[in-house]
């Protein structure tokens, strides 16, 4: 949450109700609203307002790739010309099999890579085939690359609000 964003007690309750995930029901916003005593439409509008003001950064699915059968997870790293990295990053990131793609600074002399792209597959062979596809897209702009495979599952969670508000959060937003 942004430190400058101001949320009221209902918004706080809404964040607490959704931060561990939406309920797996046909109408999750209605279910959350029912638990909080508001409509599903108000849940949606409050979440949209908090997104717009920066109180929350995103609402998105976080799939468990292992439970979906994807056992090989490879972070591909690429050393590409800095003049080309934004264009190539957009191209690589647009591939359906790339779950996230971003630019990072090099850490020379030991780490020359500046473009990162996560690829999931049901096997290492599947990941390697996808990496070959990326290599073809990047072409001669690639000076070096590698694939770093996951060895264990890390718990993925974002920042969580404490269940009990502190004194700071009890202040009115107008102060």
KOLDO-780384 format. One record per residue (C-alpha): x, y, z; residue in three letters; residue number from 1. Coordinates in steps of 0.05 Angstrom, whole numbers, plus 5000, padded with zeros to 4 digits. Example, Ala and Ser with C-alpha at 12.3 -4.5 7.8 and 13.67 -1.06 7.14 Angstrom:
<sites>
<site><px>5246</px><py>4910</py><pz>5156</pz><aa>ALA</aa><i>1</i></site>
<site><px>5273</px><py>4979</py><pz>5143</pz><aa>SER</aa><i>2</i></site>
</sites>
This chain:
<sites>
<site><px>5000</px><py>5000</py><pz>5000</pz><aa>UNK</aa><i>1</i></site>
<site><px>5023</px><py>5070</py><pz>4986</pz><aa>UNK</aa><i>2</i></site>
<site><px>5041</px><py>5109</py><pz>5048</pz><aa>UNK</aa><i>3</i></site>
<site><px>5006</px><py>5171</py><pz>5020</pz><aa>UNK</aa><i>4</i></site>
<site><px>4941</px><py>5135</py><pz>5004</pz><aa>UNK</aa><i>5</i></site>
<site><px>4884</px><py>5142</py><pz>5053</pz><aa>UNK</aa><i>6</i></site>
<site><px>4834</px><py>5087</py><pz>5064</pz><aa>UNK</aa><i>7</i></site>
<site><px>4772</px><py>5087</py><pz>5108</pz><aa>UNK</aa><i>8</i></site>
<site><px>4753</px><py>5030</py><pz>5156</pz><aa>UNK</aa><i>9</i></site>
<site><px>4711</px><py>4995</py><pz>5102</pz><aa>UNK</aa><i>10</i></site>
<site><px>4769</px><py>4998</py><pz>5052</pz><aa>UNK</aa><i>11</i></site>
<site><px>4814</px><py>4969</py><pz>5106</pz><aa>UNK</aa><i>12</i></site>
<site><px>4764</px><py>4913</py><pz>5119</pz><aa>UNK</aa><i>13</i></site>
<site><px>4761</px><py>4900</py><pz>5044</pz><aa>UNK</aa><i>14</i></site>
<site><px>4837</px><py>4895</py><pz>5039</pz><aa>UNK</aa><i>15</i></site>
<site><px>4838</px><py>4847</py><pz>5098</pz><aa>UNK</aa><i>16</i></site>
<site><px>4783</px><py>4805</py><pz>5066</pz><aa>UNK</aa><i>17</i></site>
<site><px>4818</px><py>4800</py><pz>4999</pz><aa>UNK</aa><i>18</i></site>
<site><px>4893</px><py>4800</py><pz>5013</pz><aa>UNK</aa><i>19</i></site>
<site><px>4897</px><py>4724</py><pz>5018</pz><aa>UNK</aa><i>20</i></site>
<site><px>4857</px><py>4715</py><pz>4954</pz><aa>UNK</aa><i>21</i></site>
<site><px>4787</px><py>4719</py><pz>4928</pz><aa>UNK</aa><i>22</i></site>
<site><px>4738</px><py>4664</py><pz>4946</pz><aa>UNK</aa><i>23</i></site>
<site><px>4732</px><py>4609</py><pz>4893</pz><aa>UNK</aa><i>24</i></site>
<site><px>4658</px><py>4620</py><pz>4879</pz><aa>UNK</aa><i>25</i></site>
<site><px>4621</px><py>4643</py><pz>4816</pz><aa>UNK</aa><i>26</i></site>
<site><px>4611</px><py>4714</py><pz>4843</pz><aa>UNK</aa><i>27</i></site>
<site><px>4670</px><py>4729</py><pz>4889</pz><aa>UNK</aa><i>28</i></site>
<site><px>4657</px><py>4803</py><pz>4896</pz><aa>UNK</aa><i>29</i></site>
<site><px>4586</px><py>4789</py><pz>4918</pz><aa>UNK</aa><i>30</i></site>
<site><px>4611</px><py>4739</py><pz>4969</pz><aa>UNK</aa><i>31</i></site>
<site><px>4661</px><py>4789</py><pz>4997</pz><aa>UNK</aa><i>32</i></site>
<site><px>4608</px><py>4843</py><pz>4998</pz><aa>UNK</aa><i>33</i></site>
<site><px>4559</px><py>4798</py><pz>5035</pz><aa>UNK</aa><i>34</i></site>
<site><px>4612</px><py>4784</py><pz>5089</pz><aa>UNK</aa><i>35</i></site>
<site><px>4625</px><py>4859</py><pz>5096</pz><aa>UNK</aa><i>36</i></site>
<site><px>4553</px><py>4882</py><pz>5091</pz><aa>UNK</aa><i>37</i></site>
<site><px>4560</px><py>4918</py><pz>5024</pz><aa>UNK</aa><i>38</i></site>
<site><px>4542</px><py>4901</py><pz>4953</pz><aa>UNK</aa><i>39</i></site>
<site><px>4587</px><py>4866</py><pz>4904</pz><aa>UNK</aa><i>40</i></site>
<site><px>4584</px><py>4929</py><pz>4861</pz><aa>UNK</aa><i>41</i></site>
<site><px>4610</px><py>4970</py><pz>4919</pz><aa>UNK</aa><i>42</i></site>
<site><px>4667</px><py>4920</py><pz>4929</pz><aa>UNK</aa><i>43</i></site>
<site><px>4686</px><py>4929</py><pz>4856</pz><aa>UNK</aa><i>44</i></site>
<site><px>4681</px><py>5005</py><pz>4858</pz><aa>UNK</aa><i>45</i></site>
<site><px>4721</px><py>5010</py><pz>4923</pz><aa>UNK</aa><i>46</i></site>
<site><px>4776</px><py>4965</py><pz>4896</pz><aa>UNK</aa><i>47</i></site>
<site><px>4778</px><py>5006</py><pz>4832</pz><aa>UNK</aa><i>48</i></site>
<site><px>4784</px><py>5071</py><pz>4872</pz><aa>UNK</aa><i>49</i></site>
<site><px>4840</px><py>5042</py><pz>4915</pz><aa>UNK</aa><i>50</i></site>
<site><px>4877</px><py>5021</py><pz>4852</pz><aa>UNK</aa><i>51</i></site>
<site><px>4868</px><py>5090</py><pz>4822</pz><aa>UNK</aa><i>52</i></site>
<site><px>4894</px><py>5126</py><pz>4884</pz><aa>UNK</aa><i>53</i></site>
<site><px>4952</px><py>5077</py><pz>4893</pz><aa>UNK</aa><i>54</i></site>
<site><px>4928</px><py>5047</py><pz>4959</pz><aa>UNK</aa><i>55</i></site>
<site><px>4934</px><py>4978</py><pz>4925</pz><aa>UNK</aa><i>56</i></site>
<site><px>4979</px><py>4963</py><pz>4866</pz><aa>UNK</aa><i>57</i></site>
<site><px>4943</px><py>4907</py><pz>4831</pz><aa>UNK</aa><i>58</i></site>
<site><px>4890</px><py>4853</py><pz>4832</pz><aa>UNK</aa><i>59</i></site>
<site><px>4914</px><py>4791</py><pz>4798</pz><aa>UNK</aa><i>60</i></site>
<site><px>4916</px><py>4715</py><pz>4798</pz><aa>UNK</aa><i>61</i></site>
<site><px>4977</px><py>4680</py><pz>4826</pz><aa>UNK</aa><i>62</i></site>
<site><px>4975</px><py>4610</py><pz>4798</pz><aa>UNK</aa><i>63</i></site>
<site><px>5011</px><py>4552</py><pz>4831</pz><aa>UNK</aa><i>64</i></site>
<site><px>5049</px><py>4527</py><pz>4770</pz><aa>UNK</aa><i>65</i></site>
<site><px>5067</px><py>4461</py><pz>4803</pz><aa>UNK</aa><i>66</i></site>
<site><px>4993</px><py>4445</py><pz>4817</pz><aa>UNK</aa><i>67</i></site>
<site><px>4979</px><py>4460</py><pz>4744</pz><aa>UNK</aa><i>68</i></site>
<site><px>5031</px><py>4408</py><pz>4722</pz><aa>UNK</aa><i>69</i></site>
<site><px>5088</px><py>4456</py><pz>4706</pz><aa>UNK</aa><i>70</i></site>
<site><px>5148</px><py>4425</py><pz>4740</pz><aa>UNK</aa><i>71</i></site>
<site><px>5204</px><py>4461</py><pz>4703</pz><aa>UNK</aa><i>72</i></site>
<site><px>5210</px><py>4535</py><pz>4717</pz><aa>UNK</aa><i>73</i></site>
<site><px>5267</px><py>4571</py><pz>4682</pz><aa>UNK</aa><i>74</i></site>
<site><px>5287</px><py>4643</py><pz>4691</pz><aa>UNK</aa><i>75</i></site>
<site><px>5320</px><py>4659</py><pz>4625</pz><aa>UNK</aa><i>76</i></site>
<site><px>5373</px><py>4713</py><pz>4628</pz><aa>UNK</aa><i>77</i></site>
<site><px>5399</px><py>4749</py><pz>4567</pz><aa>UNK</aa><i>78</i></site>
<site><px>5458</px><py>4796</py><pz>4553</pz><aa>UNK</aa><i>79</i></site>
<site><px>5431</px><py>4841</py><pz>4499</pz><aa>UNK</aa><i>80</i></site>
<site><px>5452</px><py>4910</py><pz>4474</pz><aa>UNK</aa><i>81</i></site>
<site><px>5424</px><py>4964</py><pz>4520</pz><aa>UNK</aa><i>82</i></site>
<site><px>5400</px><py>5002</py><pz>4458</pz><aa>UNK</aa><i>83</i></site>
<site><px>5356</px><py>4941</py><pz>4440</pz><aa>UNK</aa><i>84</i></site>
<site><px>5334</px><py>4916</py><pz>4509</pz><aa>UNK</aa><i>85</i></site>
<site><px>5268</px><py>4954</py><pz>4512</pz><aa>UNK</aa><i>86</i></site>
<site><px>5246</px><py>4932</py><pz>4443</pz><aa>UNK</aa><i>87</i></site>
<site><px>5268</px><py>4860</py><pz>4454</pz><aa>UNK</aa><i>88</i></site>
<site><px>5237</px><py>4859</py><pz>4523</pz><aa>UNK</aa><i>89</i></site>
<site><px>5170</px><py>4878</py><pz>4494</pz><aa>UNK</aa><i>90</i></site>
<site><px>5177</px><py>4824</py><pz>4441</pz><aa>UNK</aa><i>91</i></site>
<site><px>5198</px><py>4770</py><pz>4491</pz><aa>UNK</aa><i>92</i></site>
<site><px>5145</px><py>4792</py><pz>4541</pz><aa>UNK</aa><i>93</i></site>
<site><px>5090</px><py>4786</py><pz>4488</pz><aa>UNK</aa><i>94</i></site>
<site><px>5101</px><py>4711</py><pz>4481</pz><aa>UNK</aa><i>95</i></site>
<site><px>5044</px><py>4671</py><pz>4511</pz><aa>UNK</aa><i>96</i></site>
<site><px>5092</px><py>4625</py><pz>4548</pz><aa>UNK</aa><i>97</i></site>
<site><px>5130</px><py>4681</py><pz>4583</pz><aa>UNK</aa><i>98</i></site>
<site><px>5097</px><py>4697</py><pz>4650</pz><aa>UNK</aa><i>99</i></site>
<site><px>5139</px><py>4758</py><pz>4666</pz><aa>UNK</aa><i>100</i></site>
<site><px>5195</px><py>4796</py><pz>4632</pz><aa>UNK</aa><i>101</i></site>
<site><px>5236</px><py>4854</py><pz>4657</pz><aa>UNK</aa><i>102</i></site>
<site><px>5301</px><py>4893</py><pz>4650</pz><aa>UNK</aa><i>103</i></site>
<site><px>5352</px><py>4891</py><pz>4706</pz><aa>UNK</aa><i>104</i></site>
<site><px>5420</px><py>4926</py><pz>4713</pz><aa>UNK</aa><i>105</i></site>
<site><px>5482</px><py>4886</py><pz>4698</pz><aa>UNK</aa><i>106</i></site>
<site><px>5530</px><py>4870</py><pz>4755</pz><aa>UNK</aa><i>107</i></site>
<site><px>5596</px><py>4868</py><pz>4718</pz><aa>UNK</aa><i>108</i></site>
<site><px>5643</px><py>4834</py><pz>4713</pz><aa>UNK</aa><i>109</i></site>
<site><px>5606</px><py>4772</py><pz>4740</pz><aa>UNK</aa><i>110</i></site>
<site><px>5535</px><py>4784</py><pz>4716</pz><aa>UNK</aa><i>111</i></site>
<site><px>5527</px><py>4811</py><pz>4645</pz><aa>UNK</aa><i>112</i></site>
<site><px>5452</px><py>4798</py><pz>4638</pz><aa>UNK</aa><i>113</i></site>
<site><px>5403</px><py>4854</py><pz>4630</pz><aa>UNK</aa><i>114</i></site>
<site><px>5339</px><py>4820</py><pz>4604</pz><aa>UNK</aa><i>115</i></site>
<site><px>5301</px><py>4769</py><pz>4646</pz><aa>UNK</aa><i>116</i></site>
<site><px>5241</px><py>4726</py><pz>4625</pz><aa>UNK</aa><i>117</i></site>
<site><px>5207</px><py>4671</py><pz>4664</pz><aa>UNK</aa><i>118</i></site>
<site><px>5186</px><py>4609</py><pz>4626</pz><aa>UNK</aa><i>119</i></site>
<site><px>5147</px><py>4550</py><pz>4654</pz><aa>UNK</aa><i>120</i></site>
<site><px>5142</px><py>4480</py><pz>4625</pz><aa>UNK</aa><i>121</i></site>
<site><px>5120</px><py>4411</py><pz>4644</pz><aa>UNK</aa><i>122</i></site>
<site><px>5191</px><py>4388</py><pz>4632</pz><aa>UNK</aa><i>123</i></site>
<site><px>5260</px><py>4418</py><pz>4622</pz><aa>UNK</aa><i>124</i></site>
<site><px>5257</px><py>4397</py><pz>4549</pz><aa>UNK</aa><i>125</i></site>
<site><px>5194</px><py>4439</py><pz>4541</pz><aa>UNK</aa><i>126</i></site>
<site><px>5227</px><py>4499</py><pz>4574</pz><aa>UNK</aa><i>127</i></site>
<site><px>5289</px><py>4490</py><pz>4530</pz><aa>UNK</aa><i>128</i></site>
<site><px>5245</px><py>4489</py><pz>4467</pz><aa>UNK</aa><i>129</i></site>
<site><px>5213</px><py>4555</py><pz>4489</pz><aa>UNK</aa><i>130</i></site>
<site><px>5282</px><py>4584</py><pz>4504</pz><aa>UNK</aa><i>131</i></site>
<site><px>5303</px><py>4567</py><pz>4433</pz><aa>UNK</aa><i>132</i></site>
<site><px>5242</px><py>4604</py><pz>4408</pz><aa>UNK</aa><i>133</i></site>
<site><px>5263</px><py>4665</py><pz>4449</pz><aa>UNK</aa><i>134</i></site>
<site><px>5334</px><py>4659</py><pz>4423</pz><aa>UNK</aa><i>135</i></site>
<site><px>5308</px><py>4661</py><pz>4352</pz><aa>UNK</aa><i>136</i></site>
<site><px>5267</px><py>4724</py><pz>4367</pz><aa>UNK</aa><i>137</i></site>
<site><px>5326</px><py>4759</py><pz>4400</pz><aa>UNK</aa><i>138</i></site>
<site><px>5373</px><py>4737</py><pz>4345</pz><aa>UNK</aa><i>139</i></site>
<site><px>5442</px><py>4768</py><pz>4337</pz><aa>UNK</aa><i>140</i></site>
<site><px>5427</px><py>4820</py><pz>4392</pz><aa>UNK</aa><i>141</i></site>
<site><px>5440</px><py>4764</py><pz>4442</pz><aa>UNK</aa><i>142</i></site>
<site><px>5513</px><py>4762</py><pz>4465</pz><aa>UNK</aa><i>143</i></site>
<site><px>5502</px><py>4710</py><pz>4520</pz><aa>UNK</aa><i>144</i></site>
<site><px>5445</px><py>4675</py><pz>4557</pz><aa>UNK</aa><i>145</i></site>
<site><px>5430</px><py>4624</py><pz>4610</pz><aa>UNK</aa><i>146</i></site>
<site><px>5371</px><py>4589</py><pz>4643</pz><aa>UNK</aa><i>147</i></site>
<site><px>5366</px><py>4587</py><pz>4718</pz><aa>UNK</aa><i>148</i></site>
<site><px>5319</px><py>4531</py><pz>4741</pz><aa>UNK</aa><i>149</i></site>
<site><px>5280</px><py>4533</py><pz>4805</pz><aa>UNK</aa><i>150</i></site>
<site><px>5302</px><py>4482</py><pz>4857</pz><aa>UNK</aa><i>151</i></site>
<site><px>5245</px><py>4493</py><pz>4906</pz><aa>UNK</aa><i>152</i></site>
<site><px>5179</px><py>4528</py><pz>4912</pz><aa>UNK</aa><i>153</i></site>
<site><px>5180</px><py>4595</py><pz>4947</pz><aa>UNK</aa><i>154</i></site>
<site><px>5118</px><py>4621</py><pz>4980</pz><aa>UNK</aa><i>155</i></site>
<site><px>5092</px><py>4680</py><pz>4940</pz><aa>UNK</aa><i>156</i></site>
<site><px>5055</px><py>4733</py><pz>4980</pz><aa>UNK</aa><i>157</i></site>
<site><px>5054</px><py>4808</py><pz>4979</pz><aa>UNK</aa><i>158</i></site>
<site><px>5053</px><py>4857</py><pz>5035</pz><aa>UNK</aa><i>159</i></site>
<site><px>4997</px><py>4842</py><pz>5085</pz><aa>UNK</aa><i>160</i></site>
<site><px>4959</px><py>4889</py><pz>5130</pz><aa>UNK</aa><i>161</i></site>
<site><px>4958</px><py>4871</py><pz>5204</pz><aa>UNK</aa><i>162</i></site>
<site><px>4890</px><py>4847</py><pz>5227</pz><aa>UNK</aa><i>163</i></site>
<site><px>4888</px><py>4899</py><pz>5282</pz><aa>UNK</aa><i>164</i></site>
<site><px>4895</px><py>4972</py><pz>5261</pz><aa>UNK</aa><i>165</i></site>
<site><px>4949</px><py>5013</py><pz>5294</pz><aa>UNK</aa><i>166</i></site>
<site><px>4940</px><py>5083</py><pz>5321</pz><aa>UNK</aa><i>167</i></site>
<site><px>4965</px><py>5114</py><pz>5255</pz><aa>UNK</aa><i>168</i></site>
<site><px>4911</px><py>5080</py><pz>5214</pz><aa>UNK</aa><i>169</i></site>
<site><px>4857</px><py>5103</py><pz>5263</pz><aa>UNK</aa><i>170</i></site>
<site><px>4870</px><py>5176</py><pz>5246</pz><aa>UNK</aa><i>171</i></site>
<site><px>4818</px><py>5208</py><pz>5200</pz><aa>UNK</aa><i>172</i></site>
<site><px>4841</px><py>5215</py><pz>5128</pz><aa>UNK</aa><i>173</i></site>
<site><px>4830</px><py>5291</py><pz>5129</pz><aa>UNK</aa><i>174</i></site>
<site><px>4886</px><py>5304</py><pz>5179</pz><aa>UNK</aa><i>175</i></site>
</sites>
